[in-house]
Amino acid sequence: MVNGLRLHYVIAGSGDPLVLLHGWPQSWREWRHVIPELASRFTVIAPDMRGFGDSDKPSGGYDKRTVARDIRELVHVLGFREIHLAGHDLGMMVAYEYAASYPAEVRRLAVLEAGLPGLGLEAFLDTAKYPHLWHFGFFNAPGVAETLIAGREKLFLSHFIRHLAYDPYAVTGDDLDEYADRMSAPGALRASFEHYRAFPADALNNQENARKKLAMPVLGIGGDHSLGEHVGKLMEPLADQVSTAVVERSGHWVPEEQPEQLANLLTGFFTQP
């Protein structure tokens, strides 16, 4: 129980704490191929963010500042304070907020495959130019997306995930069953879309955060068939020390499409002095 709600998490390994934050429509499970390698060097903590997986799905609190507070309280309850932090997709947005709000508590930050509301994400909302990103507007329509998807979770997620993948079967049928099962829980679809509907509040918070650059080292990671170098370029104005990595033969779902490459990148980055 943290910040007024129940968060589900998994924990593995020993060493410096490393927190992994997932994206939409997933859960901690997206990291399962990466965790064993990382757990040989770190205490890996992979939570389900509010609204996802087996965590609670409250009516509000989906701005990334509140979600970052959830994760920070979990870290403290587990007995840690200074952490390494990595976030993918929506988890990238939460990770940036965490690092900006609690800079003394984040040693190193890795961000994967997303933009930031208020700091450039809006450029990708032009569906004429980026037709594969049509879902931003769809998810933002209150009540519409959940009504149309309810009862068809696996059908929708299969299309959505495979459309953004380099290897359309890296996210397996079992994975899709798991994600669809969690998304079919009462309130889960609505809760997951509330993360997108909080973007206007996130934009204001991010613009405030951007007034002070992050001091910790930052690694921006993109798939070569998705955002590529853009993630690192996005972070360059926001941090003093930014490096970029592009994962080969990967679309958007880097932790599941190329877990070995990603584990090696993260291990190398988070073990630097």
Phi, psi and chi 1 to 4 in degrees:
 res  aa     phi    psi   chi1   chi2   chi3   chi4
   1 MET       -  117.2  -66.8  -62.9  -59.2      -
   2 VAL  -140.4  141.8  -63.1      -      -      -
   3 ASN    51.7   33.1 -156.7   21.2      -      -
   4 GLY    84.3   10.2      -      -      -      -
   5 LEU  -146.9  166.3   76.8  162.1      -      -
   6 ARG   -93.7  123.6 -175.6 -174.5   64.4  164.1
   7 LEU  -109.6  132.7  -77.1 -168.6      -      -
   8 HIS   -91.6  142.3  171.3 -101.2      -      -
   9 TYR  -150.6  162.4   68.1   95.3      -      -
  10 VAL  -119.3  153.3  -60.8      -      -      -
  11 ILE  -141.1  141.2 -172.4  166.8      -      -
  12 ALA  -153.5  152.7      -      -      -      -
  13 GLY    83.7 -168.5      -      -      -      -
  14 SER  -150.7  158.9   59.8      -      -      -
  15 GLY   118.0 -162.8      -      -      -      -
  16 ASP   -59.5  141.3  -68.7  -20.2      -      -
  17 PRO   -71.2  135.0   23.6  -32.5      -      -
  18 LEU  -129.8  118.1  167.4   56.7      -      -
  19 VAL  -100.7  130.7  175.8      -      -      -
  20 LEU  -114.9  123.5  -54.6  175.7      -      -
  21 LEU  -112.9  127.3  -58.9  179.3      -      -
  22 HIS   -84.4  177.9   64.2   84.8      -      -
  23 GLY  -118.8 -168.2      -      -      -      -
  24 TRP   -90.5  134.6 -163.0   96.9      -      -
  25 PRO  -107.4   40.7   37.8  -33.8      -      -
  26 GLN  -104.6 -155.7  -63.7  158.5  -56.9      -
  27 SER  -157.6 -169.1   65.8      -      -      -
  28 TRP   -52.7  -25.8   76.8  -91.0      -      -
  29 ARG   -58.8  -26.6 -178.9 -177.0  172.2   91.8
  30 GLU   -61.8  -18.8   78.3  162.4   70.3      -
  31 TRP   -96.6    3.3  -59.0  102.6      -      -
  32 ARG   -64.0  -28.9   74.2 -164.0 -176.3  -71.6
  33 HIS   -78.9  -19.2  -62.6  -50.3      -      -
  34 VAL   -92.0  -31.7 -179.8      -      -      -
  35 ILE   -58.2  -46.2  -71.3  172.8      -      -
  36 PRO   -57.0  -41.4  -27.6   37.4      -      -
  37 GLU   -68.0  -45.0  178.1   65.0   28.0      -
  38 LEU   -67.0  -32.3  -64.8  177.0      -      -
  39 ALA   -68.3  -13.8      -      -      -      -
  40 SER   -74.9  -13.8   66.8      -      -      -
  41 ARG  -124.1  -21.2  -56.6  -69.1  -66.2  -89.9
  42 PHE  -134.1  159.8  -54.2   97.7      -      -
  43 THR   -85.0  106.4  -60.9      -      -      -
  44 VAL   -92.4  127.9 -179.3      -      -      -
  45 ILE  -121.3  118.0  -56.4  158.2      -      -
  46 ALA  -125.2   98.7      -      -      -      -
  47 PRO   -88.3  159.8   30.5  -30.9      -      -
  48 ASP   -87.5  118.2  -67.3  -19.7      -      -
  49 MET   -65.4  159.3  -63.6 -172.3  -61.9      -
  50 ARG   -52.2  136.9   70.4  164.2   61.0 -158.3
  51 GLY    92.0   -8.5      -      -      -      -
  52 PHE  -123.5  161.3  -70.1  100.3      -      -
  53 GLY    54.0 -129.5      -      -      -      -
  54 ASP  -100.7   10.1  -68.8  -38.9      -      -
  55 SER   -82.3  163.7  -70.8      -      -      -
  56 ASP   -63.6  157.7  -77.9  -10.7      -      -
  57 LYS  -126.6   72.4  -62.1  157.5 -177.6   67.9
  58 PRO   -69.0  172.4   27.2  -35.0      -      -
  59 SER   -74.2  -23.4   59.4      -      -      -
  60 GLY  -146.4 -169.6      -      -      -      -
  61 GLY    87.1   29.6      -      -      -      -
  62 TYR   -98.4    1.0  -67.3   94.9      -      -
  63 ASP   -62.9  148.6   63.7  -79.7      -      -
  64 LYS   -70.5  -20.5  -52.2  -50.5  170.7  -73.0
  65 ARG   -66.8  -42.4 -173.5  160.6  -69.9 -179.6
  66 THR   -69.3  -40.6  -60.0      -      -      -
  67 VAL   -65.0  -39.2 -179.1      -      -      -
  68 ALA   -62.0  -36.9      -      -      -      -
  69 ARG   -64.4  -38.1 -168.1  177.8  -54.3  124.9
  70 ASP   -54.1  -50.9  -64.4  -17.5      -      -
  71 ILE   -67.2  -40.0  -54.0  -56.8      -      -
  72 ARG   -61.8  -43.2 -178.1 -176.7 -175.5 -124.3
  73 GLU   -64.6  -37.1  -71.0 -164.6   16.4      -
  74 LEU   -60.9  -46.6  173.1   64.6      -      -
  75 VAL   -55.8  -44.3  166.9      -      -      -
  76 HIS   -68.5  -40.5  -71.3 -172.8      -      -
  77 VAL   -60.9  -34.3  165.1      -      -      -
  78 LEU   -78.8   -2.4  -65.5  175.8      -      -
  79 GLY    95.1   14.2      -      -      -      -
  80 PHE  -113.7  162.4  -58.2  106.4      -      -
  81 ARG  -134.1  -63.2 -170.9  160.1  -63.9  -89.9
  82 GLU   -84.0  130.0  -68.3 -173.9   22.2      -
  83 ILE  -133.3  162.7   61.8  168.7      -      -
  84 HIS   -93.0  149.8  -62.6  -57.3      -      -
  85 LEU  -141.8  133.4 -179.0   58.5      -      -
  86 ALA  -134.5  139.5      -      -      -      -
  87 GLY  -140.0  139.8      -      -      -      -
  88 HIS  -117.2  134.6  169.9 -115.7      -      -
  89 ASP    60.4 -127.2 -171.4   78.1      -      -
  90 LEU   -56.4  -34.2  -72.8  177.7      -      -
  91 GLY   -63.4  -27.4      -      -      -      -
  92 MET   -64.5  -40.7  177.8  -90.6 -153.3      -
  93 MET   -65.7  -40.0  -57.4  176.9 -167.1      -
  94 VAL   -67.3  -40.3  177.1      -      -      -
  95 ALA   -63.3  -41.1      -      -      -      -
  96 TYR   -62.9  -44.1  172.2   68.6      -      -
  97 GLU   -61.5  -42.9  177.3   62.2   52.3      -
  98 TYR   -58.9  -49.0 -166.7  124.0      -      -
  99 ALA   -65.3  -36.5      -      -      -      -
 100 ALA   -73.1  -36.8      -      -      -      -
 101 SER   -79.5  -31.8  -67.5      -      -      -
 102 TYR  -131.1   59.6  -45.2  109.7      -      -
 103 PRO   -62.1  -29.1   22.0  -33.6      -      -
 104 ALA   -72.7  -10.7      -      -      -      -
 105 GLU  -106.8    1.2  -60.6 -179.1   21.0      -
 106 VAL  -118.2  114.8  177.7      -      -      -
 107 ARG   -76.5  -47.3  -63.8  176.6 -175.6  173.7
 108 ARG  -143.8  149.0  -73.7  176.1  169.6  -94.4
 109 LEU  -129.0  127.6  172.4   67.3      -      -
 110 ALA  -117.1  131.7      -      -      -      -
 111 VAL  -125.2  135.8  -70.7      -      -      -
 112 LEU  -126.9  129.2  -68.9   76.8      -      -
 113 GLU    54.3   53.3  -83.4  -66.9  -45.1      -
 114 ALA  -163.3  165.3      -      -      -      -
 115 GLY  -108.7 -174.8      -      -      -      -
 116 LEU  -124.8  126.5  -67.9  169.2      -      -
 117 PRO   -55.8  134.7  -25.9   35.0      -      -
 118 GLY    83.4  -10.8      -      -      -      -
 119 LEU  -130.5   37.3  -62.0  176.0      -      -
 120 GLY   119.5  -18.1      -      -      -      -
 121 LEU   -59.6  -34.3  178.9   67.9      -      -
 122 GLU   -58.8  -26.7  -68.5   71.3   19.4      -
 123 ALA   -61.9  -25.0      -      -      -      -
 124 PHE   -90.3    1.7  -67.2   97.3      -      -
 125 LEU   -87.0   -0.2  -56.7 -173.3      -      -
 126 ASP   -80.6   97.9 -179.1   -8.8      -      -
 127 THR   -71.5  -17.6   53.2      -      -      -
 128 ALA   -68.2  -35.5      -      -      -      -
 129 LYS   -88.6  -34.7 -170.8  173.9 -178.3  180.0
 130 TYR  -125.6   72.6  -58.0  102.7      -      -
 131 PRO   -62.7  -25.4   20.5  -32.2      -      -
 132 HIS   -72.7   -8.0   60.9  -66.5      -      -
 133 LEU  -105.1   28.4  -60.8  179.7      -      -
 134 TRP   -58.3  -24.3   57.7  -88.9      -      -
 135 HIS   -69.0  -21.7   60.0  -77.1      -      -
 136 PHE   -58.1  -48.6  -75.6  103.9      -      -
 137 GLY   -68.3  -40.0      -      -      -      -
 138 PHE   -61.4  -45.8  178.5   55.9      -      -
 139 PHE   -67.5  -24.0  -68.6  173.3      -      -
 140 ASN   -80.4  -12.9  -96.2  -63.6      -      -
 141 ALA   -77.5  105.9      -      -      -      -
 142 PRO   -57.8  123.9  -23.0   33.6      -      -
 143 GLY    84.0  -20.4      -      -      -      -
 144 VAL   -77.3  -53.0  174.7      -      -      -
 145 ALA   -60.2  -46.5      -      -      -      -
 146 GLU   -65.5  -35.3   45.6  -93.2   60.0      -
 147 THR   -65.9  -40.8  -60.7      -      -      -
 148 LEU   -76.7  -28.5  -65.8  176.7      -      -
 149 ILE   -91.0  -28.3  -64.5  171.0      -      -
 150 ALA   -53.1  129.8      -      -      -      -
 151 GLY    86.6  -10.0      -      -      -      -
 152 ARG  -126.7   29.8  -54.5  174.9 -177.5   86.3
 153 GLU   -57.4  -48.1  -70.9   84.8   -0.4      -
 154 LYS   -67.3  -40.0 -174.1  175.0 -179.8 -178.9
 155 LEU   -59.3  -46.4  177.4   65.7      -      -
 156 PHE   -66.2  -47.9 -178.9   83.1      -      -
 157 LEU   -65.5  -35.5  -65.5 -176.4      -      -
 158 SER   -59.6  -47.3  -62.4      -      -      -
 159 HIS   -64.7  -47.6  169.5   79.5      -      -
 160 PHE   -61.0  -49.7 -179.1   83.5      -      -
 161 ILE   -69.2  -45.3  -71.7  175.2      -      -
 162 ARG   -70.7  -25.5  -71.4  172.0  174.9  163.8
 163 HIS   -67.5  -28.2 -178.2   65.2      -      -
 164 LEU  -103.4   10.8  -65.4  175.2      -      -
 165 ALA  -103.7  151.8      -      -      -      -
 166 TYR   -79.0  -48.1  170.7   71.4      -      -
 167 ASP  -102.6  103.4  175.7   -1.3      -      -
 168 PRO   -65.5  -10.6   22.6  -32.5      -      -
 169 TYR  -113.3   11.6  -62.2  101.4      -      -
 170 ALA   -66.0  -36.0      -      -      -      -
 171 VAL   -87.2  108.5  179.9      -      -      -
 172 THR   -78.7  171.7   67.4      -      -      -
 173 GLY   -59.3  -38.8      -      -      -      -
 174 ASP   -63.2  -39.9  -73.1  -16.1      -      -
 175 ASP   -61.1  -46.6  -62.3  -31.9      -      -
 176 LEU   -62.1  -39.0  -69.5  170.7      -      -
 177 ASP   -59.8  -43.2  -74.5  -20.6      -      -
 178 GLU   -65.5  -48.5 -179.0   77.8   12.9      -
 179 TYR   -65.0  -40.9  -64.1  141.5      -      -
 180 ALA   -66.0  -38.2      -      -      -      -
 181 ASP   -62.1  -44.1  179.8   67.2      -      -
 182 ARG   -67.0  -37.3  -64.6  -60.5 -176.1  -90.5
 183 MET   -71.7  -18.4  -80.4  -69.7  178.9      -
 184 SER   -89.1   -2.2   64.7      -      -      -
 185 ALA   -66.6  153.5      -      -      -      -
 186 PRO   -54.9  125.9  -27.0   35.3      -      -
 187 GLY    80.8   -3.1      -      -      -      -
 188 ALA   -70.9  -44.4      -      -      -      -
 189 LEU   -60.7  -50.1  -79.7  169.8      -      -
 190 ARG   -56.1  -47.8  174.4 -158.0   54.9   79.9
 191 ALA   -60.4  -42.5      -      -      -      -
 192 SER   -65.2  -37.4   74.5      -      -      -
 193 PHE   -72.8  -23.6  -62.9  139.3      -      -
 194 GLU   -62.9  -25.7  -70.1  -62.1  -31.9      -
 195 HIS   -60.7  -38.5  -76.3  -90.2      -      -
 196 TYR   -75.2  -37.7  -71.5   85.3      -      -
 197 ARG   -70.7  -12.4  -65.2  164.3 -172.3  167.5
 198 ALA   -87.9    0.7      -      -      -      -
 199 PHE   -56.0  -39.0  -78.9    1.7      -      -
 200 PRO   -59.6  -41.9  -28.1   37.4      -      -
 201 ALA   -66.7  -39.8      -      -      -      -
 202 ASP   -61.7  -38.1  -62.5  -27.1      -      -
 203 ALA   -61.5  -44.1      -      -      -      -
 204 LEU   -63.2  -43.8  -65.2  175.8      -      -
 205 ASN   -65.1  -40.8  -70.6  -22.9      -      -
 206 ASN   -65.7  -38.5  -75.0  -23.8      -      -
 207 GLN   -65.6  -34.4  -71.3  164.2    0.5      -
 208 GLU   -67.2  -44.9  175.5 -172.4  -22.2      -
 209 ASN   -60.9  -37.1  -67.1  -24.0      -      -
 210 ALA   -68.4  -11.4      -      -      -      -
 211 ARG   -66.3  -19.9  -65.3  172.3 -170.6  162.0
 212 LYS  -128.1  122.6 -175.1  174.1 -177.5  179.9
 213 LYS   -69.4  146.7  -76.2 -169.0  171.9 -174.1
 214 LEU   -67.0  137.9  -60.1  178.2      -      -
 215 ALA   -93.6  -24.8      -      -      -      -
 216 MET   -74.6  155.1   75.8  -73.4  -66.8      -
 217 PRO   -61.9  140.1  -22.1   34.1      -      -
 218 VAL  -126.1  137.1  174.4      -      -      -
 219 LEU  -118.8  121.5  173.9   62.6      -      -
 220 GLY   -99.4  126.2      -      -      -      -
 221 ILE  -122.7  131.2  -57.5  173.0      -      -
 222 GLY  -135.7  153.2      -      -      -      -
 223 GLY   -77.1  145.1      -      -      -      -
 224 ASP   -68.9  -17.9   65.0  -12.5      -      -
 225 HIS  -105.5   22.6  -75.4   71.5      -      -
 226 SER  -141.3 -116.8 -172.4      -      -      -
 227 LEU   -79.8  -19.2  -68.2 -177.0      -      -
 228 GLY    53.7 -126.8      -      -      -      -
 229 GLU   -77.0   -7.6  -64.9 -178.2  -12.0      -
 230 HIS   -61.2  -34.1  177.3   78.1      -      -
 231 VAL   -64.2  -45.2 -174.9      -      -      -
 232 GLY   -63.4  -41.1      -      -      -      -
 233 LYS   -63.4  -38.0  -67.8 -176.9 -176.7  -61.5
 234 LEU   -59.5  -38.7  164.5   74.4      -      -
 235 MET   -81.7  -17.3  -63.9  -55.9  -61.7      -
 236 GLU   -57.1  -41.2  -74.6  176.0   -1.3      -
 237 PRO   -75.1   -9.4  -11.0   26.0      -      -
 238 LEU  -104.2   -6.5  -54.8  176.9      -      -
 239 ALA  -148.5  153.5      -      -      -      -
 240 ASP   -77.7  -30.1  -70.2  -33.7      -      -
 241 GLN  -128.9   99.9  -54.1  174.8   62.3      -
 242 VAL  -123.0  130.7  178.4      -      -      -
 243 SER  -122.0  160.0   53.2      -      -      -
 244 THR  -126.5  141.4  -63.9      -      -      -
 245 ALA  -135.1  139.3      -      -      -      -
 246 VAL  -116.5  124.5  176.7      -      -      -
 247 VAL   -89.6  124.2  177.7      -      -      -
 248 GLU   -75.3  147.1  -62.8  178.0   -5.1      -
 249 ARG    57.1   44.2  -58.0  180.0  -56.3  -77.4
 250 SER  -138.7  140.1 -176.9      -      -      -
 251 GLY   -92.9 -138.9      -      -      -      -
 252 HIS   -72.6  -28.7  179.3   64.6      -      -
 253 TRP   -94.2   60.4  -44.1  103.6      -      -
 254 VAL   -55.4  -45.7  178.6      -      -      -
 255 PRO   -61.3  -24.8  -24.1   36.0      -      -
 256 GLU  -102.0  -27.5  -69.1  167.5  -63.5      -
 257 GLU   -80.9  -38.8  -65.9 -170.4   66.4      -
 258 GLN  -138.5   63.7  -67.8  -63.6  -20.3      -
 259 PRO   -63.9  -34.0   21.7  -33.1      -      -
 260 GLU   -68.2  -46.7 -175.4  175.1   -7.3      -
 261 GLN   -58.2  -44.4  -77.0 -170.6   63.4      -
 262 LEU   -66.3  -43.2  180.0   58.8      -      -
 263 ALA   -60.0  -40.4      -      -      -      -
 264 ASN   -66.1  -41.2  -70.9  -22.5      -      -
 265 LEU   -62.1  -47.4  -83.0  172.6      -      -
 266 LEU   -67.5  -40.3  -65.7  178.9      -      -
 267 THR   -61.9  -46.7  -61.5      -      -      -
 268 GLY   -61.8  -41.4      -      -      -      -
 269 PHE   -70.2  -47.1  176.7   64.0      -      -
 270 PHE   -79.9  -11.2  -72.3  125.5      -      -
 271 THR   -97.3   -0.3   54.2      -      -      -
 272 GLN   -66.9  144.6  -68.9  179.6   38.0      -
 273 PRO   -66.9      -   22.4  -30.7      -      -
